[in-house]
């Protein structure tokens, strides 16, 4: 008999650790090769870790909510016979070096997190371990080190998890409101939500809580304004209708409108690069060199995630279609890698897929703008001809552009979507392949 160490695999250049969210197997269970054993989560995405060998789970080394570094052993699997070198073992031959780099990355993130951008509080050192995610939340919410040390932790060895600090913040906010709200008496009671026998009270999922926090943070941080424009996509609809079958046969990919929209956005950003920026603190902005387009996609549980198309302006139509279809499929099956949802500089969301004509999307921080694409529908329209105005049936849609008015003014915001309108209305696929 031999023993195989199931280790936390490398999940991307920027990911140094993950949190154990649940074990799919128990000690004594038989495991087949490539079968998932444990569920993990980074601060961006949930995933699972499969086992490369068949055997019996004999030891679990980390409980639920434990923070585990890349390359660290999660569990021991007992297998029959001698172990051959697996791809995982080869990749982790120099695990000490890998872990060392991971630790350095964590230390850098912690150092960055504990320096308050607003200089409101100065965080002092502590012997208690905190993950970079918890440190960042504490920094954003102005929690001092002394206050952080008092938060009870439910993780391994009393570590403070994300859930712990978020629950603390809920209480903390209520207490602050209670202290500052004008009242006629010395005490203030919080009235609980009134439920009847037919109501059902459910708790937000981990992903739901993350989305909620992210949206509230964005609304509080950015000065959201919107510009809207109507686009005549009749030529584009006709072109797709004539070419979708041959495209599928030739390329093995479905031809949707989304790749064309993403190409239009990438071209618009090249024309107006000041839309492709984000805040660095409160006084400076960073103009992003690369055009990395986030594409809001639906997960299997109905939540949304934003995979990123890196250097989108370098892709032709075929390349864009392949990337869009691949990311959408793997997002639905929860198979995205952490690096594939990071580094975005501008986000696109297709609200038309749900029948909406337009929307007012919330900016995906730390970006400065987001585009919502509405449903395409047939409408009567007035066309100018040499013989005079006529009414015809046209295929039209709305674009909704939300942007941070602190750095993008109305003229730039409007010109940006006007460029996309002109690009789509003059669609010519000849130069797109």
C-alpha positions, -999 to 999 in steps of 0.1 A, spaced: 0 0 0 12 35 -7 -1 69 4 -9 98 -20 -9 134 -8 -38 154 -23 -25 189 -25 -41 223 -32 -32 229 -69 -20 261 -83 -50 280 -95 -35 310 -112 -6 335 -108 -25 358 -84 -39 331 -62 -18 320 -32 -44 303 -10 -80 291 -8 -106 284 19 -120 249 24 -158 253 20 -168 216 23 -157 180 20 -174 158 -6 -159 126 8 -154 113 44 -126 93 59 -130 57 47 -147 65 14 -135 50 -18 -124 76 -43 -121 70 -81 -95 88 -102 -105 123 -113 -134 123 -87 -138 156 -68 -129 153 -31 -131 188 -16 -147 221 -24 -126 253 -21 -131 290 -26 -109 320 -32 -121 355 -28 -133 354 -64 -145 320 -74 -156 286 -60 -141 254 -73 -133 218 -63 -102 196 -62 -103 162 -79 -80 133 -69 -56 120 -96 -55 84 -82 -80 58 -71 -79 48 -34 -93 52 0 -95 85 19 -77 79 52 -70 113 66 -84 148 62 -59 175 72 -80 206 71 -115 212 84 -142 234 68 -133 271 67 -95 264 70 -73 286 49 -49 265 28 -19 276 8 -11 265 -27 9 233 -26 -2 224 9 -16 189 15 -53 187 19 -58 149 26 -41 115 24 -53 89 0 -42 53 5 -37 34 -28 -28 -1 -37 7 -9 -50 34 17 -57 27 53 -68 40 64 -102 49 100 -107 17 119 -114 14 152 -133 6 168 -100 37 154 -83 59 165 -112 43 200 -111 50 201 -73 85 187 -73 98 221 -62 69 227 -38 90 245 -13 98 271 -39 62 273 -50 49 277 -14 76 302 -7 65 323 -37 29 320 -25 38 331 10 56 361 -5 25 369 -25 3 367 6 27 389 26 26 415 -2 -12 414 -2 -14 417 35 11 446 35 -11 463 9 -43 456 28 -31 469 61 -21 503 48 -52 524 49 -58 543 17 -78 569 35 -53 573 64 -82 571 88 -67 543 109 -32 528 113 -32 490 116 -7 476 140 8 441 138 -9 412 155 1 376 163 -32 364 151 -34 352 115 -58 370 91 -63 361 54 -57 389 28 -95 389 21 -103 396 58 -76 422 59 -90 440 29 -125 440 43 -112 454 76 -93 481 57 -122 491 36 -145 493 66 -121 512 88 -117 484 114 -87 489 136 -63 460 145 -75 462 181 -112 459 169 -103 431 145 -86 411 172 -118 411 193 -139 395 165 -146 359 174 -135 334 147 -153 303 136 -125 290 113 -96 266 121 -78 275 153 -102 304 158 -94 322 126 -117 349 114 -135 340 82 -152 362 57 -185 352 71 -174 362 106 -163 397 97 -194 403 75 -217 392 104 -197 415 127 -201 444 103 -239 439 102 -240 443 140 -215 471 139 -235 491 114 -267 486 134 -250 498 166 -236 529 149 -271 537 135 -286 532 170 -260 555 185 -264 584 160 -301 582 152 -322 609 169 -346 593 193 -370 605 220 -358 579 245 -324 567 257 -328 533 241 -336 522 206 -349 487 196 -344 471 162 -377 459 149 -373 425 134 -387 416 100 -424 407 102 -431 372 87 -463 353 85 -468 316 82 -466 317 44 -433 335 42 -399 317 39 -367 332 53 -336 320 35 -300 329 39 -280 343 10 -254 319 -5 -218 327 -2 -218 340 -38 -249 360 -31 -233 377 -2 -202 385 -22 -223 400 -50 -244 420 -25 -213 435 -8 -197 443 -42 -228 461 -55 -232 482 -24 -196 491 -24 -198 502 -60 -229 524 -55 -213 540 -25 -180 546 -43 -188 557 -78 -210 586 -91 -232 566 -115 -247 583 -145 -261 568 -176 -263 575 -213 -287 556 -237 -287 552 -275 -308 533 -300 -291 512 -326 -304 499 -359 -289 464 -362 -310 452 -392 -279 446 -414 -262 427 -385 -293 405 -380 -296 397 -417 -259 389 -419 -261 365 -389 -292 348 -403 -274 341 -436 -241 329 -420 -248 312 -387 -252 277 -402 -221 279 -424 -201 294 -395 -211 265 -372 -202 239 -399 -169 256 -407 -157 266 -373 -176 243 -350 -189 273 -330 -223 289 -326 -224 324 -341 -242 347 -316 -244 385 -315 -222 387 -284 -188 383 -302 -197 412 -325 -208 434 -296 -175 426 -278 -155 436 -309 -175 468 -311 -167 476 -275 -130 468 -279 -128 491 -310 -146 519 -291 -121 517 -262 -92 519 -287 -109 551 -300 -117 565 -265 -90 550 -241 -100 573 -212 -130 550 -207 -106 522 -199 -94 533 -165 -98 528 -128 -92 548 -96 -59 543 -78 -68 556 -44 -89 588 -44 -66 612 -62 -52 593 -92 -66 572 -120 -48 544 -139 -54 543 -177 -53 506 -186 -30 497 -215 -47 463 -222 -83 461 -232 -96 432 -209 -134 429 -214 -155 414 -187 -186 395 -199 -213 390 -173 -224 353 -175 -250 332 -156 -239 305 -132 -258 273 -128 -274 286 -96 -287 318 -112 -260 341 -99 -238 361 -122 -200 360 -126 -178 381 -149 -151 361 -168 -126 383 -186 -115 383 -222 -79 395 -220 -66 417 -248 -99 415 -266 -89 440 -292 -64 414 -306 -91 389 -315 -108 385 -348 -144 373 -351 -136 336 -350 -113 340 -320 -138 361 -302 -166 336 -308 -145 307 -295 -135 326 -263 -171 339 -256 -187 305 -261 -160 287 -240 -162 312 -211 -200 312 -211 -202 273 -210 -176 270 -183 -192 297 -162 -225 279 -163 -208 247 -152 -187 265 -125 -154 255 -142 -138 289 -145 -103 294 -131 -95 322 -107 -73 341 -132 -101 341 -157 -123 364 -136 -95 389 -128 -79 418 -145 -110 432 -162 -109 468 -174 -144 472 -188 -175 451 -184 -204 442 -208 -237 427 -196 -265 414 -219 -298 423 -203 -315 416 -235 -310 379 -230 -338 382 -203 -361 403 -225 -351 437 -211 -350 466 -235 -324 485 -215 -310 487 -180 -289 508 -156 -261 484 -146 -239 490 -116 -202 495 -123 -179 465 -117 -153 480 -94 -125 490 -97 -135 498 -133 -151 531 -144 -178 520 -168 -201 492 -178 -223 486 -209 -258 469 -209 -270 455 -242 -308 454 -246 -330 430 -265 -332 432 -303 -368 437 -316 -387 446 -347 -401 481 -347 -416 505 -373 -390 532 -382 -389 563 -404 -363 559 -432 -351 587 -454 -350 578 -491 -344 599 -523 -382 596 -529 -390 609 -494 -395 595 -459 -410 560 -456 -420 537 -427 -403 503 -426 -398 474 -403 -363 475 -387 -344 455 -361 -334 478 -332 -319 477 -298 -308 500 -269 -274 504 -254 -272 516 -218 -238 530 -207 -232 535 -169 -201 554 -160 -183 570 -131 -190 608 -135 -160 616 -113 -137 607 -142 -159 603 -173 -181 633 -183 -213 631 -203 -196 640 -236 -171 612 -234 -198 587 -221 -221 597 -250 -194 597 -277 -183 562 -266 -217 545 -272 -222 566 -304 -190 550 -317 -205 515 -309 -237 524 -326 -219 535 -358 -198 504 -357 -228 480 -354 -249 499 -380 -220 497 -405 -212 461 -397 -189 446 -423 -177 411 -415 -150 411 -442 -124 426 -420 -135 407 -389 -123 372 -398 
